[in-house]
Amino acid sequence: MLQQTQVTTVEPYFARFMERFPTVTELASSSLDEVLQLWSGLGYYARARNIHRSAQFIVKQHQGELPSDYDNLLTLPGIGKSTAGAILSLSGIEPKPILDGNVKRVLSRFFGVKGWSGKSKVSKELWDLSAKSLPADHFQIYTQGIMDLGAMVCLPKNPNCRICPIVSRCYAYQNDLVGEIPKKKLRKKKRTESKCLLMLVFDGRSSGKDLFLEKRVGQELWGGLWSLPEVELSEDPRAWCERHFTNKVLSIDPWEPIKQPLSNYILYIHPIKIRMDGRFDYRSTNYRPRAVPEPTMNTGCFTLSKNLDSSFGFPVPVNRLINQLTQ
């Protein structure tokens, strides 16, 4: 959970997750829907899918026990060299180097590695330094220490060099290069994408309204999460509805676009609320989401209520739209 995400953001998610899944067996036997629902809002959903797959793999292949050797840890989805090394070192099992963002910064400044860590040559140099710096004894204390040093003292901006225990030997500090090391990646202007999401509200029930949802598939954006139908911006929403549903369109209400910054680009979501007459029925639609083999299991109408998000995992902007619909 801490990959790409700050501790203060993770803490409440971690508490809820561990309360629901106290053991790897319970996590493995749960549905991906439930895992994603608890993860909803935390972002980087591939992490949640990997955790769920890893739990199932651990139960099936390792009798419910997390592997305690490096090679087997690397076979688990989402676990790379640094995570595997951290698991073994922090557990006191075996000294293995790690290289997360905080450790990269400490090593770069201490040893004077001036290149950008994303380059293969620089990355190899940092891995070599991480391995050479790792002590044979008390390696779990050292590993936790260098991680904490980067997280709390050797900060990206305004590092607190005054209290750093290794400042007297730090190349960057001694050469007044703390602000220049490590070298930052050149930031390119993020590309933009636009999506149109349709909020199809069916008014056919006297006791309330229904919202049409679909489950995203694969490893694409929001894969495994429930969302709203997506259409091209150039498409006429009325014609789209008439093509896919026999229900009559009562009204079309475009909402203000939502700007959603993502890791690699900026997504602009154009929501359109569409009221549909009558109740939704699978027999009255020929709508088929992309790449979903069993539409009746991955699409459908659900009661539009304030507790809808307690049953589904939604992307943040979709959850926001649904909350506005229920107000």
FENFEN-V952798 format. One record per residue. N is the residue number from 1. SS is DSSP state (h for helix, s for strand, l for the rest). PSI is psi as a letter, one per 30 degrees, with the letter a starting at -180 (NA if undefined). OMEGA is omega in whole degrees, 0 to 359 (NA if undefined). Layout:
# FENFEN-V952798
N,SS,PSI,OMEGA
N,SS,PSI,OMEGA
This chain:
# FENFEN-V952798
1,l,f,183
2,l,f,176
3,l,k,178
4,l,g,186
5,l,k,184
6,l,l,183
7,h,e,183
8,h,e,178
9,h,e,186
10,h,e,191
11,h,e,181
12,h,e,177
13,h,e,181
14,h,e,181
15,h,e,180
16,h,e,182
17,h,e,182
18,h,f,176
19,h,e,180
20,h,e,183
21,l,i,182
22,l,f,180
23,l,l,179
24,h,f,179
25,h,e,179
26,h,e,177
27,h,e,182
28,h,e,183
29,h,f,180
30,l,l,176
31,l,l,176
32,h,e,178
33,h,e,182
34,h,e,178
35,h,e,181
36,h,e,178
37,h,e,178
38,h,f,181
39,h,f,188
40,l,k,181
41,l,f,182
42,l,f,177
43,l,l,182
44,l,i,191
45,l,f,175
46,h,f,178
47,h,e,180
48,h,e,179
49,h,e,179
50,h,e,179
51,h,e,181
52,h,e,179
53,h,e,180
54,h,e,180
55,h,e,179
56,h,e,179
57,h,e,180
58,h,e,180
59,h,e,184
60,h,e,187
61,h,f,186
62,h,g,175
63,l,h,175
64,l,g,180
65,l,k,177
66,l,k,180
67,l,k,181
68,l,g,175
69,l,l,189
70,h,e,185
71,h,e,179
72,h,e,176
73,h,e,181
74,l,f,178
75,l,f,182
76,l,k,181
77,l,k,176
78,l,f,180
79,l,j,178
80,l,a,185
81,h,e,184
82,h,e,179
83,h,e,178
84,h,e,178
85,h,e,180
86,h,e,179
87,h,e,183
88,h,e,182
89,h,e,183
90,h,f,177
91,l,f,181
92,l,g,182
93,l,e,186
94,l,k,178
95,l,j,178
96,l,k,180
97,l,l,174
98,l,l,181
99,l,i,173
100,l,a,185
101,h,e,180
102,h,e,181
103,h,e,176
104,h,e,183
105,h,e,179
106,h,e,182
107,h,e,180
108,h,e,181
109,h,e,184
110,h,e,183
111,h,f,178
112,l,h,177
113,l,j,192
114,l,f,183
115,l,l,177
116,l,k,187
117,l,f,179
118,l,f,178
119,l,k,186
120,h,e,181
121,h,e,180
122,h,e,179
123,h,e,178
124,h,e,179
125,h,e,180
126,h,e,176
127,h,e,178
128,h,e,179
129,h,e,179
130,h,e,180
131,h,e,182
132,h,f,182
133,h,f,185
134,l,k,180
135,l,l,178
136,l,f,179
137,l,k,178
138,l,h,184
139,h,f,178
140,h,e,178
141,h,e,178
142,h,e,183
143,h,e,178
144,h,e,182
145,h,e,182
146,h,e,175
147,h,e,180
148,h,e,179
149,h,e,179
150,h,e,183
151,h,e,189
152,h,f,184
153,l,e,183
154,l,i,188
155,l,l,178
156,l,e,178
157,l,k,179
158,l,h,178
159,l,k,182
160,l,i,183
161,h,f,184
162,h,e,182
163,h,g,181
164,l,k,183
165,l,f,182
166,l,g,186
167,h,e,184
168,h,f,180
169,h,g,184
170,l,k,181
171,h,e,183
172,h,e,181
173,h,e,183
174,h,f,181
175,l,g,177
176,l,h,182
177,l,g,183
178,l,e,181
179,l,f,183
180,l,f,180
181,l,k,358
182,l,l,179
183,l,k,182
184,l,l,176
185,l,k,177
186,l,k,183
187,l,k,174
188,l,l,176
189,l,k,183
190,l,k,174
191,s,l,180
192,s,k,173
193,s,l,179
194,s,k,177
195,s,k,175
196,s,k,179
197,s,k,182
198,s,k,176
199,s,j,184
200,s,j,182
201,s,j,180
202,s,k,186
203,s,g,190
204,s,f,182
205,s,k,180
206,l,f,184
207,l,f,180
208,s,a,182
209,s,l,179
210,s,k,178
211,s,k,180
212,s,k,181
213,s,l,174
214,s,l,180
215,s,k,178
216,l,l,185
217,l,l,173
218,l,a,184
219,l,g,181
220,l,l,177
221,l,k,179
222,l,g,179
223,l,k,181
224,l,f,180
225,l,l,175
226,s,k,185
227,s,a,179
228,l,l,178
229,s,k,182
230,s,k,178
231,s,l,177
232,l,k,180
233,l,e,183
234,l,f,185
235,l,k,177
236,l,j,184
237,h,e,179
238,h,e,179
239,h,e,179
240,h,e,181
241,h,e,181
242,h,f,179
243,h,e,187
244,h,f,184
245,s,k,174
246,l,f,179
247,l,k,179
248,l,k,176
249,s,k,181
250,s,e,181
251,s,l,178
252,s,k,186
253,s,j,177
254,s,k,177
255,l,l,178
256,l,k,178
257,l,l,178
258,s,k,176
259,s,k,182
260,s,j,178
261,s,k,176
262,l,l,187
263,l,e,186
264,l,f,181
265,s,l,178
266,s,k,182
267,s,k,174
268,s,j,182
269,s,k,178
270,s,j,183
271,s,k,175
272,s,k,176
273,s,k,181
274,s,k,177
275,s,k,182
276,s,k,180
277,l,k,177
278,l,l,181
279,l,l,176
280,l,k,177
281,l,k,180
282,h,f,181
283,h,f,182
284,h,g,181
285,s,k,171
286,l,g,181
287,l,k,177
288,l,j,177
289,l,l,180
290,l,k,170
291,l,g,176
292,l,j,186
293,l,f,183
294,l,i,186
295,h,e,184
296,h,f,179
297,h,f,187
298,h,g,175
299,s,l,175
300,s,l,180
301,s,k,182
302,s,k,183
303,s,k,181
304,l,j,182
305,l,l,184
306,l,f,180
307,l,g,180
308,h,e,183
309,h,f,178
310,h,f,182
311,l,f,185
312,l,l,171
313,l,j,181
314,s,k,167
315,l,l,184
316,h,e,182
317,h,e,178
318,h,e,177
319,h,e,179
320,h,e,179
321,h,e,180
322,h,e,177
323,h,e,178
324,h,e,178
325,h,e,184
326,h,f,181
327,l,NA,NA
